[in-house]
Amino acid sequence: MINCNDLYRIFKKNDLIFFAGVPDSTFKDWMKYLADSDGEKLTNRVAVIERDAVGLAAGYYLATQKIGVVYMQNSGLGNAINPITSLADSEVYKIPMILMIGWRGEPEKKDEPQHKKIGRIMLPLLDILEIPYKVLPENIEEAEKIITEVKNIAERGSRPVALIIKKGILEEYNAQKEVKLNYEMKREDAIKIIIDNLSGSEVIVSTTGKNSRELFEYREEKNFGHQNDFLMIGSMGEASVIGAEIALQKPNKKIVIFDGDGAAMMTMGAMATIGNYHPKNLSHIIFDNGTYGSTGGQPTFSENVDFEKVALACDYDGARTVKTKKDLKQVIGDLKNQKGPQIVIVKINKGARKDLGRPTTTPIENKKAFMNFLRK
């Protein structure tokens, strides 16, 4: 395994001290190291979506003539393809950069359903995109050779080059800088309050990650069933527009979106779409804990984003922020009688139970039960 300090030493030796991207659990310890070191040893720009990270690295190169490192999970590679091929490519502006890609869904390795396809096709996809790649080895001496080689290929060819990171090759790193919040609730507390104070007939579209896992487990605990819920297990950021279109197609049903701060910022333009089409039966709830909870708790910058003002500027009918259980109960009660689109930002502490499980139904089973519910 590779120590994060050693990995930094190799990057620094190659004058690779600018990093930008969207966090990935495959190398979550490196993400913690970047957060601790930002502004001191290196620059770390946390982007809301992978294509923006490519743009940041391009801007860094244009301003400094130095190569940046763009980190992402392989599921985010699709988000980055447009600027990689139409901006950084050697046939366009010839902007060198290193794409540090976490290999989720590696063949023959157990992983979640949403990672299997991209894990299987990632290397062929890079071949099709004509992006050279190397897999980072576990041995530190070999790792140094590979990173130097990747940097040289990017530099000589003035092009993007990929550095593939497999799960489990980095040693654990204990973060020194932690996001510390002091709210009354964690997300699971808030989800329970919301479910308990809805009528029970609502449709819920829940964003990827622990939001959906906690919703699933509470439905199990209450022995309610899961037919009301569409549980996102991939496509981060898309829950809001999926929920909006369901609301437009099913105007007699109340639709509730369970979103996260990172997911909401990733596709913030979705609020403009929702405001434009204005589904009256839609409530948009954002659980804001200032972190990417499903990839290791790396900080977002939601503390600098006023979701209320953004939503109102996009023509939502109402916007509120709540921080206490009492206020959340009141707001959920109000939502049942209010026309939308409405947005509620729930300020919560980060973290989740260590024994939190995953849905025991398959995506296809969830889809079929959900669609049958919508038809009734």
N, C-alpha and C positions, 0 to 999 in steps of 0.2 A: 504493500500500500504506500501511497505517496502522502507525505506531510504537506499541509497547506503552505507552511513557511518555505519549504523546499520548492514547491511549485511556483511561488512568488519569485524566489531567487532566479529560477530559470527564465520566467517571463521578463524580469527586470534586466537580466543579462542580455536578452534579445531586444531591449528597449521597447517592450510591450507593457506599457503602464496605463493604458486607457482601456476601460472595459465598459460596455453598455449592453443592456439586454433585459430579458424577462426571466425571473428566477425559475430554476428547475430542481426538483427533488433529487435527481440523479447525482448532482454535485452540490447538494445543499450546504455542505461544510465549506466549500469554496465560496458560496454565496455569503455565508456568515463572515468569512475572512475579508471579502471585499467590503462588506458593510462596515466592519471594524476599521479597515485601512483607508477608507475613502477620505481624500483630502490630506492625507499624511504621506503614505507610501505611493499611492496611486489615485487615479480618478475612476469612480464608479458611477455611471449614469443609469439609474433604474428607469427603463422605458415602460410605457403602458402596453405596448404591443411590439412584436419583433421587427416589423418593418421600420418602425421609428428608430429602433436600435441601429439598424443598417444605415439610416439617415444620419444618426449621430456620429457613427464611425466615419461616414463619408465627410461630414463637416470637419471632424477632427483631422482627417488626412489633408483636406484642402487647406486648412489653416496652418498645419504644422509640418506637413510632408512626412508624418509618422503613421505607422499602421496601428489600427485599433482592433480590439478583440470583441466580437459580438457573441454573447452567450444566449442560449435558448434550449428549450426541450425540442426534440425532433418534431413533436406535434405542432410547434410554432414555425417550423420551416416553411410551411405553406403560406403563412402570413408574410414571410420575408422574401418569397420568390420574386415578386414584382420589382422591388428596388434592387435586388441582387442582379436580375437579368436586364433591367432597363436603365439602371443607373451605374452600378459598380462594375458591370461586365467588361471584359477586355475588348469587346467590340463597340463599347459606348464610351464611358468616361475613364475606364481602366483605373479603378480605385481599389487598391489592395486592402484586404482585411482578412482577419481570421475568424471563422465561424466556429465557435466552441459549442458543440451540439451534444446534449445528453441523449443517450441511446435507450429510450424506453421501448418496451416491446421487443427486445432483442430475441431473435429466434432461439427456440429451445429453452428460453427463460420464462418463468411464470410472471405474468403481468395482467393488468386489467384489460377488458375487452377493447376499450377505446385506443389502446396503444399497439394492439397486435398488427394492424395493417401498416401503420407508418413504420413500426419497427422492422417489419419484413421488407418493405420497399425502400427504406431510407437510402441504402447504398446504391441500388439501381437508379433511384431518383437523382442522387448527386451525379451519377454518371451521365444521365440524360441532360442534366443542367450543365454538364462539362465543368463541374467543380471538383478539382483534385481533393483527395482526403487522406488522412492518416488516423489510425486509432491510437490513442494514448496508451502506452504500455504501463504495467504496474511498477516495473523496475525504474528507479530514479535516473540511473545513467542512460538507459534507453529512452526514457521520457525526455530527457534533455536533448538528445539527438533528434527526436521526432519534432519537438517544438521548434528547434533551430531550423530543421528542414522545412517545416510548414511555413515559417516566417520567410525563408529564402525563396520558396516557390511563389508566395504571394508577392514578394518584392520584385523578383525577376520578371514575373509575368504580368505585374500590375493587375491582379485579379483576386477575387475571393477564393480562399482555400479553407477546407473544413478540418477541424480537429475533433474527432469523435471521442466522447467520454463514456465509458461503460460504468454501470452501477457498481459501487462498492470498491473502487480503486483508490479513493481518497480517505485518509485517516479522519477520525472525528475531530472536529474543532469546536471548542466552547466559546461562544460569542461573548465579547466583552461589553459590547453596546447592545442593550436590549430595549425594545419598545415597551415602555411601562405605562399602562393605563390604569385608571382607578374608577371604573364604572361599576354599576350594580350587577350587571348581567354578563354572562358569556353567551355566545350564539345559541347554544342548546337551550339555555334558560329562555331566551327570547322566542325561539321556535315553539317551545311548549306553551308559552303564554299566548302566542298568536293562534295556534291550533285550538287551544281551549276556549278562545274568545271569538272564533269564527262560528258561523252557523253549522258548518260541516258539509255544506253543499258546494262550496267553492272549488274551483279548479286551481291547482298550484303548479307552477312551472318553477323548478328549483335549479339553481345554477350548479355547475360541476364542483366536485370536491366534497368537503365535509358538510356543507349545507344540506346536500341531498342525503348524505349518510345519516345525519342526525334526524332529518325528517323521517326517513325510512324507519329508523329504530323507534322513534316515538309512535309512529303508526302501529308498529308491532306491539309496543307496550300497551297501547290503548285498544288493540285488537280491532282496528278500524278497517284495515285493508289499504291497498295502495292505488286503487283505481282512479282516485281524484288527482293523482300526482304524476307529472312528467318529470322524471329524475335525470337531469343532465349528467352525463359521465364524461363528456368531452366538449369540444367546441366552446371553449371558455369565452364568455362575453355574449353569447347568442341567446341566453335565456330570455332577455327582455324583448327581443323582436319576435321570438317564437310565441311568447305569451301574448304579445300585442296582436299578432295575426289571429291567434285562436280567439281572442276577445272580439275582433272584428267579424270573424266568421260565426261566432256563437254569442250574439248580443244579449241573449236572455240568461247567460251564465255569468257569474261573478268570477273574474280571473285575477289571481294574485301571483306576482312574481317574487320569488326569493332570490335576491341578488347579493353579490359581495362587492366591497369597495374596489378591489383589484379588477374584477370582471366588469364592473360598471365603467371604470375608467378605460378599460381596453377597447370598449365599443361605445364611447360616450355619444357618438353621433346617433346611436339608436334612440336617444331621448328626443332628438329632433324629429326622427321618423314617427315616434309615438305621439309627440305633440301635434304633428301635422295631420295624422289620420284620426287622432283624438278618440280612441275607444272609451266610451262612457262607463264601461263595466270593468275597468282595469285599475288595479292597485299595484304599485311598484315599491317593494320593500328592499332597502339596501342595508345589509348588516355590515357595519363599518368598524373594523378592529385595527385598521392601519397596517395590516400585514397580509402577505400571501400565505394563508394558513395551511394550504395543502402541499406546499413545497418547502416547508421548513420554517415558516414564520418570518421570512425576510420582510423588511418594511416597505410599504407603499408610501406614497406621499399624499394620502387622502386628507391628512390634516390641513393641507393647503387648498383643498377643493371644497367649495360650498355647493354641495349637491342640490340644496334647496333652490339657490339662485339659478343654477344651470337648468333645472327642471322647469322652473317658472318662466325662464327666458325662452324655453322650448315649447311653451304654451300648455304645460300641465295646468290643471285646474286648482291644485292645492299642493302644498309641501310643508312637511313638519319634521323636526328632529326630536327624538326622545332619548332619554338617558336612564330612566327609572322604570321599574316594573309597573308601578301605578300609572304612569303616563302612557306606557305601551298598551295596557289594558284599555285605557280611555280612548286612545287613538284607534285601536282595532274596532272597538265598539262603534265609533263614529264612522269608520270606513264602510260599514255595512249599509249605511243610509246615504252615503255621499256619491255623487257622480264623478267619474274620473275623466282623464287619467289623474290619479293622485300618487304622490310619492311620500314615503316615510323613511327617514334615515334613522336607524337604530344604532346608537353608539354602544359598543360592547368591548369587553376585554378579550384579548387574544387567547388562543389555546383551545384544546378539545380533550375529551377523555382518552386516556391511553388505550382503553379497551374498546374504543369505538369500532363497531363492525362495519361491514359493507353490505349493500343490498344482496339478499339471497335469491332474488328473482333475476332472470336474465334481461338484457335490454329489450329483446323481442317480446318477452312476457309482459314487461312494463308497458311497452307500446300498445300491445293488443288490448290489455285491460283498460288502458287510458282511452283509447279510441272507442272502445265499446261504451265507456262511461259518457263520452262526449255525444255519442249517437242517441243516448236515451233522453 
